[in-house]
């Protein structure tokens, strides 16, 4: 018996590995040998049937900050993820004696989990949920004093319909305040911000600022120096560039600290070219070498997945979307029935 044949028999017939699992290989699934001699069934030849239990099993293998926890819950038949955040009150203007460590328990938006969602995509949904939850916190930590009051102009709670109905109130000409004067009115994570340097590069402006916070729950910001570019030297461009740099810093922290089974998939320490090599190894026709029956089952699986993604009851809107691009029917119209 060939080496590959023995591994196929072992992997696809081992009831302890596949039976009652949320991942099942399709019939005639290919087996691919990797460069390290390990054998795998690529994820695009697996069927998925996630339950609340299986989703929790996946989440148990995720490591991240103690202050953020991805939870799985279910309402009726719909499973969803939600980030629990244990955070100080970002809007508290004064602290009570002995209450400096008090924190609120907050919950982010719900992220739906489809039953047939590949496990890799489930993990990345948790990854994205954490990024968005932390961005929400970052936006609230940037405070601006104006007219003898303090605001958080980049938070996510402003009344967008009111803004849209009254654009003249928020799209007026920008003030001519210098960045040095502006920084006197900026607080991030309860501490001041210093301008270390400012230089013009071609038609852009490069700012380097120092955050003076040293006890921020988002630890990547403690005594952090951040540089960012703006298209001009206006205070408005500075503020927009500053918040974008803060969010990018938070996202980079998640990239490095978010781990599944100890592996930081989006870390800069992951070799990009080797990811490409691994992808080719699991997807190239030569490596997969599907038999005719395998192709039939693979095509059926792709049809089931793609057709189930179409939003029901949106036929008219989708027709309009296609018509706006001069398309009567897309190439894969056979997948969808709206």
Secondary structure, DSSP 8 states (H G I E B T S, - for coil): --HHHHHHHHHHH-HHHHTT-SEEE-TT---EE-TTS-EE--GGGEEE---HHHHHHHHTTEE--TTEEEEEEEETTEEEEEEEEEE--TT--S--TT-TT--EEEEEEEEEE-TT--HHHHHHHHHHHHHHHHHHHHHHHEEEEETTEEE-TT-TTS-HHHHHHTGGGTSS------HHHHHTTEEETTEEEEEEEEEEETTEEEEEEEE--SS-SSGGGTT-EEEEEESSS-HHHHHHHHHHHHHHHHHHHHHHH-EETTB-TT-TTS-HHHHHHHHHHHHSHHHH---HHHHHHHHHHHHHHHHHTS-TT-HHHHHHHHHTTT-SS-TTGGG---
